[in-house]
């Protein structure tokens, strides 16, 4: 797996790169063609916390974690362990779901300059058809509170969101 590491208010040293690469190499065993994958790693320092965000887009799903800790190396360990748990937990679900169904893929994260509005980040998504159950799985994999998808039942755009108490809600766009 190829790894792209960026530091935000922190210098990414060779030892940090080495540790991240060593840990991500453990995940290669879960993918058929790991050499074709690219992991995007962002390391941030804020106050006394070190945060690592790891995103691995694959042709069938996207894995993502974000972990903060006072120790960067502990953050790296926790983040990779979390990714591994996500893969193992959802392995059979993903194999079943992604056999014939296409899903969305993030095309590009683009940061825009701060201006008078509050928008500080913009993402572009390619919406692919899927059912609500698959959208819930995708939302859990990227560890977000909402998920936008093209609903194959309604043939329209839907937003799946997590409600208080752990249940889900759907907003259909007309």
N, C-alpha and C positions, 0 to 999 in steps of 0.2 A: 504494500500500500504506500502510495506517495503521500507525503505529509507536507503541508504548507503552514508554517508557524509565524504568527505576527504578535508583536508585543504592543500593548497600549499602556503607556506610562511606565514601562518596564523594559529593560534590555534583556533580550533573549540570548542567553549565553550558550556555549557549546554543551555544557553539562545539562542544561534544561532541554535543549534539542535532543540530546542523547537519551535522556530519561523518557521523553514523550515518544520518541521513535521506538525505543525498547518496549514500552507498554503497549503501543498501538500494534506492534508486530504480533502480540498475543492474539489479536482479533482476526488475523489472516486465516486462521483455521476455520472460521465460520463462513467464509466466502469462497465461491467457486473460482473466481478470477481476481484475487486481491490486487494483483499488479495493475489492474485497470481502474482501481478505486483511488480517490484522492480524499484525504482527511484535511479539513480546515480547522486549525487550532488558533484561538485568540486567547492570549494571556493578558490579564489586566491587574493592575495594582490600584487599590483605592482604600484610603485610610490604612488600617492594619490588616486588611484582607487581600489575599491573592486569589483571583478568580480565573478558572480555565473553562473555556467554552469549546467543545469539540462537535463538529458537524461532519457527518459522513453521508453524502448523497450517493445512493446506489441507483441502478436502473429501475428497481422495484419499490424502494422505500428510502426514507431518510432517517438516519439515527442522529440524535442530538442530546448532549448533556451540558449542564452548566453547574459547576461546583465551586464554592468559595470556602476558604480555610485560611488560617493565619500562616500556615506553612504551605508553600507552593508545591513541594513534592508530595505532601499529603493530598492536596487538591488533585494533582495528576493521578495518583493512585485511586482516589475515590471516583474520579470521573471515568476512568477506564473500567473500573469494577462495575460502575453503574451501566455503562454501555454493554458490557458483557452480560449483565443480568437482563437487560432489555432484549438482547438477542436470544438468550436461552429461553426466557419467559415466552417470547412471542414466536419462537422458531417454527412450531407446527402451525400456528395460525397464519404466519406469513407464507409458509410453503403452500398452504391450501388456498389462501386468498390471491396470491400473486401468480398463480399458475396461468390464468387466462386474462386476468383483469389488469388494465393499465392504471397507473395512478399519477398524481402530480409530481413535479420535480421543480425544485427551486432553480430558476435560471440564473439569477445573479443578485447578489446583495450590493446595493449601491448606497453609499453614504452621501448625503447632500449637505452642502454648507448650511450652517445655522443662519436663519434669516429671521424676519419678524414673526413668522409662524412658529408653532411648536413642533413641527415635523423635523426630526433629526435623522431618520433612517427610512429608506424606501426599499421595498422588496417587490420583485416581479415573480409571479407564479404562473405556471402553465397548468391550467385546470384540466384534469382528465376524468372521465366518467368512472364513478364508483358508487356502491351502495352505502347506506348509513352505517352499517356495521364496520365496513372497511374504513370509512372515514374516522370512526371512533378509534380504531386500531392505529391509524396514521397519526391522529392527534396525540395519542399516548406515546407513540414512538418519538415524536418531536418535542414532547413534554411541554405542550402549550395548553392554554385554557380554551382556545377556539380553533376551528379548522374550516377553511373554505374549500368547497369541492363542487364538481358538476354531478348532480344527483341523477342516477340512471332511471330512477322511478318517475321523477317529475320532468326530466329532461331540461332542468333549469339549474341555476346556481343556488346552493344552499350553504348555510353557515351552521356548523355544529359547535355547541359551546357546553362547557361544564358548569352545572348549576351547583349551588350550595347543597351540601349533603351527598355529593358524588354522582347524582343523576345527570343526564344529558338533555339538552334542548336543541331544537332545530329551527332555524329561521330560513324560510324559502323566499327568495328574491323574485318578484314578478316583473 
